Structures are given as C-alpha cells and as structure tokens.
C-alpha cells in the first residue's frame, strides 16, 4: 500500500518569510514611532504622542509574533544587567491608581477627609486620567526599549536607526538655532524639547562620525564614508551651536559630560589601555565630574531639586518649595504636576509649570519614583559604558547611548525637556540600540 509523506514542509516553507515580514513591520513601526512623535510634537500637534504610542504598540505586537529563539536569547543577554528593573517605574505609577490608606497619599487628601469625611481609602493620584496617560507613556517607552533590542540586532538596521535618530535630533537643533538667530522663526516650537533633542543629537551625530571613520578604515566605499561623516559633522555642529551657543549653562555642562564620556571611551579603545590604566583614567574623569556637579549644586541655596533650574520668580519658587515640602513617598500622582500646582498658587487660575523633569517626577511619584528613575538610569549607564569598552569596532553604538543617558540624567535636574513624550520615546530607542549592539556578535549581523 502506497503511503504519502506528511506535508511537514508547509509550515517551514512559509514560517521564515512570515517571520521576516513581521519583523520588518516591527522595524518600520519603530521608525514611525520615532519620527512621528518627534516631528509632530516639534510642530505643536496634540496627537504626536498618541501616534508614537500607537506605533510603539504595533511594533511590540509585530516583534512578539515573530520572535525567534535567537532573538529572545539576544534580548536576555542585552538585559542581563537587570531586565526586571525596567518595570519599576510603570509599577510605581500603577500603584498610584490602587486604593491605599490616605497616609500614603498627598496631604490634601487627608485634609479633605478631615473636613468632608468619607472613605479612608483612595488612589494616591490627584487625577486618575492624567496618571493613566503617564502609565501608558511609561509602558510605551519600556516596550520600545524592549522591541529595539531584537529588531536592531542586525548591524545594517542598527545603522539606519542611528541615522534616523541623528537626523531627527539634528533637525530639532537646527530649528532651535534658527529661532535663536531670528525669534520670528519657529516661535511656537517647544524650546525645552528642541534643547533636549539637540543634546541627544550631539552624541548621536558624534557616533555617526565614528561610524564613518570605522567604515573608511575597512573595505567600505570611501566616498560613502565621507558623505556619512559630513552629515554627522553638520548635525553635530548644529547641535553644538544650539547647546553651547544659546542654551542655559547647566544644559551645556550636561552635554559636555556626554562629549567627554565619548572621548574617554574612544581614548581607552584607540590607545588599547590596560585595565589598570583604563580604570585610573575613568576614576579621574568620575572625580572631575563629581567636582563639577558639586559646584553646580552648591551655587544656589534651597532644595536640591531647585538648585540648577533656570531662574524663576520669587513667588513661583516659594510655591514649588511648598509643594516639595508636602510631597510624600508616593507623590501626588504621575503627570499631575500642573493640576496639583494650582493649589499652591495665590492665583487659582495660574499655570505652574515644572522647572525640571526631576522636580516633576518627585512631585508626582515621590521619593520612590525619583529613586527608581535614578537607579534605572545609573544601571543602564554602567551597563552601556562597560559594553562600549568591550564591544570592539562597533563601540560607538553603546558609547553614544551611554553619553545620552548621562546627558539625560544631568539634564533632568536642569530643565523639563525630558517630560516630553518625544524625548522619552527617542531616549528609549537610543538605550535599546546601545544595549542591543553592546552584546551583538559578528555572526548575528
């Protein structure tokens, strides 16, 4: 009796093309999330963050449906520094939506309970809707970081994502330069966002220049390498002009930290320093940075979160100091800074803007949220720094990401730009790019 072989080849025949197509969709959605969120928010559109979040969700869905074992193992290696820490901030925000004793909440809720009575339990947040929006943004940022790691495992895709990021941030810096030269141009552009993107763009375009140099040293086309290098140079000059020519001193110092870090990694690699010499040089740089930061934070009196922010009116500063004094461990709700700030102003209709991202995080999420944010940033920075030293010729990916994290950490105390969804999503992709390329092997490119 004649038997037929089972058609076991059908799944394999279509599975691999399907996985590639879906991974390409995830890659496309990743780029869309970067460009749409940045371009639309710079243009003043209200739906830029929503479109970027939707693209991030599509990218996550596509990547999850096409993840292979090799991609998963790559993700595990890239996040071995503490992948569970990534969910600390979303968990802190979600906890603010759960009913808790009023002793954990903002003092205004305890005062309202004493006057009006009612339940002794309630959410920590002052505005559930705003906190839910912050939770969605935090989940989108973590998702983008996680999706970026397997998607840019290929070096060619990593290079294109780097080009897109450097181009978007360079355009933001150029817009800021034009506005500073002629205030009538781009008057409605959010300057805090463009300033933050300019800082990120300086590090990214320096990485593009290093990429061009690495290509020129290998068997790649010299003409193409020179073209890439010139594009990176133009982007770096535009970003440097925005930061060192027009920005606040503290923002310029934050960018200088990032540039010094890139140069430090480059010197250690190019001179092939021994571990002892590299450690000594890194320690000297760390001591120098600590001295500069100590000088910055000791220039002004008052709460530490208000010491390096731009100058403000006396009444505004007093309101912010009262808000800081009333903040508890869980804060008043993520994303509710402006809503709660009205309580502390003499004019109830006035708008109290957060002077810095760190101040907004502390007021919204308390000491727990601020500590979690700083812990995640420092751990990612250390992981990227050592990844850059160990990576080899592709070290500019994790080096640029480490410099961006360092800039963002210092800038978060100096200005509010990192509260913008576009800046958050771009930084998430940058960190994912650096983590992915810090552990990639030549066989996976």
C-alpha positions in Angstrom: 0.0 0.0 0.0 1.4 3.4 -1.0 1.9 5.8 1.8 2.1 9.6 1.4 4.7 11.7 3.3 3.1 14.2 5.6 3.2 17.8 4.4 5.5 18.9 7.2 7.4 21.2 4.8 4.5 23.7 4.6 5.0 25.3 8.0 8.7 25.8 7.5 8.2 27.0 3.9 6.0 29.9 5.0 7.2 30.4 8.6 10.5 32.0 7.8 9.2 34.5 5.2 6.4 35.4 7.5 8.7 36.0 10.4 10.9 38.2 8.3 7.9 40.2 7.1 6.6 40.7 10.6 10.0 41.7 11.9 10.2 44.2 9.0 6.8 45.6 10.2 8.1 45.9 13.7 11.2 47.7 12.3 9.0 50.1 10.3 6.7 50.8 13.2 9.8 51.5 15.4 11.0 54.2 12.9 7.5 55.6 12.6 7.2 56.0 16.3 10.5 58.0 16.4 9.7 60.3 13.5 6.0 60.8 14.2 6.4 61.6 17.9 9.3 63.9 17.3 8.2 65.7 14.2 4.6 66.2 15.3 5.5 67.4 18.8 8.0 69.8 17.4 5.3 71.1 15.1 2.9 71.6 18.0 0.5 68.8 17.1 -1.5 67.4 20.0 -1.7 63.9 18.7 2.1 63.3 18.2 2.4 61.4 21.5 -0.7 59.2 20.7 0.6 58.4 17.3 4.0 57.5 18.6 2.5 55.3 21.3 0.3 53.5 18.8 3.3 52.9 16.6 5.2 51.5 19.6 2.3 49.2 20.4 2.2 48.0 16.7 6.0 47.4 16.9 5.7 45.4 20.1 2.9 43.3 18.7 4.8 42.6 15.5 8.0 41.8 17.3 6.2 39.5 19.8 4.6 37.5 17.0 7.9 37.0 15.1 10.4 36.5 17.9 12.7 33.6 17.4 14.8 31.7 19.9 18.0 33.6 18.8 16.2 37.0 19.2 15.0 36.0 22.7 18.4 34.9 23.8 19.9 38.1 22.4 17.3 40.1 24.4 18.2 38.1 27.6 21.9 38.8 27.1 21.3 42.5 26.5 19.1 43.0 29.6 21.1 40.7 31.9 22.0 43.8 33.9 18.5 43.8 35.4 15.6 43.5 33.0 13.1 43.4 35.9 14.2 46.8 37.0 12.7 48.2 33.7 9.2 47.7 35.1 9.9 49.5 38.3 8.6 52.9 37.1 5.4 51.5 35.5 4.7 49.6 38.7 5.2 52.7 40.8 2.7 54.6 38.6 0.2 51.7 38.6 0.4 51.6 42.5 -0.8 55.2 42.5 -4.1 54.1 40.9 -4.8 51.5 43.6 -6.8 52.3 46.8 -4.4 52.9 49.6 -4.6 54.5 53.1 -4.7 58.3 52.9 -1.5 58.4 55.0 0.4 57.3 51.8 -1.3 60.0 49.7 -0.8 63.7 49.3 -1.7 65.8 52.4 -4.5 67.5 50.6 -6.5 64.2 50.6 -6.1 63.8 54.3 -7.2 67.4 54.9 -10.2 66.9 52.6 -11.1 63.7 54.5 -10.9 65.5 57.8 -13.3 68.2 56.5 -15.7 66.3 54.4 -15.4 62.8 55.8 -15.8 59.8 53.5 -13.7 56.7 52.9 -10.2 56.5 54.4 -9.0 54.7 51.3 -8.4 56.1 47.9 -6.0 56.4 45.0 -2.8 58.3 45.6 -3.1 60.3 42.4 -4.8 63.6 42.3 -6.1 63.0 38.7 -6.7 59.4 37.6 -6.9 60.3 33.9 -3.5 62.1 33.9 -1.9 59.3 35.7 -3.3 56.7 33.3 -1.8 58.7 30.5 1.5 58.7 32.2 1.2 54.9 32.7 0.5 54.4 29.0 3.5 56.5 28.1 5.8 54.6 30.5 4.6 51.3 29.1 5.2 52.5 25.6 8.7 53.6 26.4 9.6 50.3 28.0 8.0 48.5 25.1 10.0 50.5 22.6 13.2 49.7 24.5 12.4 46.0 24.6 11.4 45.9 20.9 14.5 47.8 19.8 16.9 45.2 21.2 15.9 42.3 18.9 14.9 44.5 15.9 18.3 46.2 15.6 20.3 43.1 16.2 21.3 43.3 12.6 24.1 45.9 12.2 22.5 47.3 9.0 19.2 48.0 10.8 21.1 49.5 13.8 22.9 51.9 11.4 19.6 53.0 9.8 18.0 53.6 13.2 21.1 55.6 14.2 20.8 57.7 11.0 17.1 58.3 11.7 17.7 59.4 15.3 20.6 61.6 14.4 18.6 63.2 11.6 15.5 63.9 13.7 17.6 65.4 16.5 19.8 67.4 14.2 16.6 69.0 12.6 15.4 69.9 16.1 18.7 71.5 16.9 18.7 73.4 13.6 15.2 74.7 14.3 16.4 76.0 17.6 19.4 77.7 16.0 17.2 79.4 13.5 14.8 80.6 16.2 17.7 82.0 18.3 19.1 83.8 15.3 15.7 85.2 14.3 13.0 84.9 17.0 10.2 85.4 14.4 11.1 81.9 13.0 9.6 78.9 14.7 8.3 80.9 17.6 5.8 78.2 18.6 8.4 75.4 18.8 8.7 74.0 22.3 12.2 75.1 23.2 12.6 72.7 26.1 12.0 69.8 23.8 14.3 71.0 21.0 17.0 71.7 23.5 16.8 68.2 24.9 16.8 66.7 21.4 19.8 68.8 20.5 21.7 67.3 23.4 20.8 63.8 22.3 21.6 64.8 18.7 25.1 65.9 19.6 26.0 62.4 21.0 24.3 60.6 18.1 25.9 62.6 15.4 29.3 62.1 17.0 28.5 58.4 16.8 27.7 58.8 13.1 31.1 60.4 12.6 32.7 57.5 14.3 30.7 55.1 12.2 32.0 56.9 9.0 35.6 56.6 10.3 35.2 52.9 11.1 33.8 52.4 7.6 36.7 54.3 6.0 39.2 52.1 7.8 37.6 48.9 6.4 36.8 47.9 2.9 33.7 50.2 2.5 33.4 52.9 -0.1 35.5 55.9 0.9 33.0 58.3 -0.9 30.1 57.0 1.1 32.0 57.1 4.3 33.0 60.7 3.7 29.4 61.6 2.9 28.1 60.0 6.1 30.9 61.7 8.1 30.0 65.1 6.6 26.3 64.6 7.5 27.3 63.7 11.1 29.6 66.7 11.2 26.7 69.0 10.1 24.4 67.5 12.7 27.0 67.7 15.5 27.8 71.4 14.6 24.0 72.3 14.6 23.5 70.6 18.0 26.7 72.1 19.5 25.6 75.6 18.3 22.2 75.1 20.0 23.7 73.9 23.2 26.9 75.8 23.7 25.8 79.0 22.0 22.2 79.5 23.1 21.4 77.1 25.9 21.4 77.6 29.6 24.8 77.0 31.2 23.7 73.9 33.1 22.3 72.3 29.9 25.6 73.0 28.1 27.5 71.3 31.0 25.2 68.3 30.8 26.1 68.0 27.1 29.8 68.5 27.8 29.6 65.5 30.2 28.3 63.3 27.3 31.0 64.5 24.9 33.8 63.8 27.5 32.4 60.3 28.0 32.5 59.6 24.3 36.1 60.9 24.1 37.1 58.8 27.2 35.8 55.6 25.6 37.5 56.5 22.3 40.8 57.1 24.0 40.7 53.9 26.0 39.9 51.9 22.9 42.3 53.6 20.5 45.3 53.5 22.9 44.4 50.0 23.9 44.9 50.9 27.6 45.4 48.1 30.1 42.5 47.5 32.6 44.5 49.3 35.3 45.2 52.4 33.2 41.6 52.5 31.9 40.3 52.3 35.5 42.6 55.1 36.6 41.6 57.3 33.7 37.9 56.6 34.3 38.3 57.3 38.0 39.9 60.6 37.3 37.0 61.5 34.9 34.5 60.5 37.6 36.2 62.6 40.2 36.2 65.6 37.8 32.5 65.2 37.1 31.7 64.9 40.8 33.6 68.2 41.4 31.7 70.0 38.7 28.4 68.7 39.9 29.1 69.6 43.5 30.0 73.1 42.3 26.8 73.4 40.3 24.5 72.2 43.2 26.2 74.4 45.8 25.9 77.6 43.8 22.3 78.2 44.9 20.6 77.7 48.3 17.3 75.9 48.8 16.0 72.4 48.0 18.4 70.4 45.9 15.9 69.8 43.1 15.6 73.6 42.5 19.3 74.4 42.6 20.3 74.2 38.9 17.0 75.0 37.3 16.6 78.3 35.3 15.9 81.5 37.3 12.3 82.0 38.3 10.1 84.5 40.1 10.2 84.5 43.9 6.5 83.7 44.2 6.9 80.7 41.9 9.9 79.4 43.7 8.1 79.7 47.0 5.1 77.7 45.6 7.5 75.0 44.4 9.2 74.8 47.8 5.8 74.3 49.5 5.0 71.6 47.0 8.3 69.8 47.7 7.7 70.0 51.5 4.3 68.4 51.2 5.3 65.5 48.8 5.2 62.1 50.4 6.8 58.8 49.4 4.3 58.1 46.6 3.8 61.7 45.4 0.6 63.2 44.2 0.2 61.2 41.0 2.4 60.9 37.9 1.6 63.6 35.4 -0.4 65.7 37.8 2.2 68.4 38.5 0.2 71.2 36.8 -3.1 70.1 38.4 -1.7 70.0 41.9 0.4 73.1 41.3 -2.7 75.3 41.2 -3.3 74.6 44.9 0.0 76.2 45.9 -0.5 79.5 43.9 -2.3 82.6 45.1 -4.0 82.9 41.7 -6.0 79.7 41.3 -6.2 80.1 37.5 -2.4 80.4 37.1 -0.4 77.6 35.5 2.6 76.3 37.4 5.0 74.5 35.0 7.6 72.0 36.3 11.0 73.7 36.2 12.8 70.3 35.7 11.9 66.7 34.9 13.4 65.6 38.3 11.1 68.0 40.1 8.0 66.7 38.2 8.9 63.1 38.9 9.5 63.8 42.6 6.2 65.8 42.9 4.3 63.2 41.0 5.8 59.9 42.2 7.6 60.9 45.5 11.0 59.6 46.7 10.2 56.1 45.5 9.6 57.2 41.9 12.6 59.5 41.8 14.9 56.8 43.3 13.6 54.3 40.8 14.3 56.6 37.9 17.8 57.4 39.0 18.5 53.7 39.7 17.4 52.6 36.3 19.4 55.4 34.6 22.6 54.7 36.6 22.4 50.9 36.0 21.8 51.4 32.3 24.7 53.9 32.1 27.1 51.5 33.8 26.0 48.6 31.5 26.4 50.7 28.4 29.8 52.1 29.5 31.3 48.7 30.0 29.5 47.3 26.9 31.2 50.1 24.8 34.7 49.2 26.2 34.1 45.5 25.3 32.3 45.9 22.0 35.2 46.5 19.6 34.8 48.5 16.4 31.0 48.9 16.9 31.6 50.5 20.3 30.1 53.9 19.1 26.6 52.5 19.5 26.7 51.8 23.3 29.1 54.7 23.8 26.6 57.2 22.3 23.8 55.6 24.2 25.8 55.9 27.5 26.5 59.5 26.7 22.8 60.2 26.0 21.9 58.6 29.3 24.4 60.7 31.2 23.2 63.9 29.5 19.6 63.0 30.2 20.4 62.3 33.9 22.0 65.6 34.4 19.6 67.5 32.2 16.6 66.1 34.2 17.7 68.3 37.1 18.2 71.4 34.8 15.1 71.5 32.6 11.8 70.0 31.8 12.6 68.7 28.3 12.6 65.1 29.3 8.9 65.3 30.3 8.0 65.5 26.6 6.8 62.2 25.1 9.0 62.6 22.0 12.1 62.9 24.2 11.1 59.9 26.3 10.5 57.7 23.2 13.7 58.7 21.5 15.7 58.1 24.6 14.1 54.6 25.0 15.1 53.7 21.4 18.6 55.0 22.0 19.1 52.9 25.1 17.7 49.9 23.3 20.0 50.4 20.4 23.0 50.7 22.7 22.1 47.6 24.7 21.5 45.6 21.6 24.8 46.5 19.9 26.8 46.1 23.1 26.3 42.3 23.1 25.9 41.6 19.3 28.2 39.1 17.8 29.5 39.2 14.2 27.5 36.1 13.4 24.3 37.9 14.1 24.8 40.8 11.8 
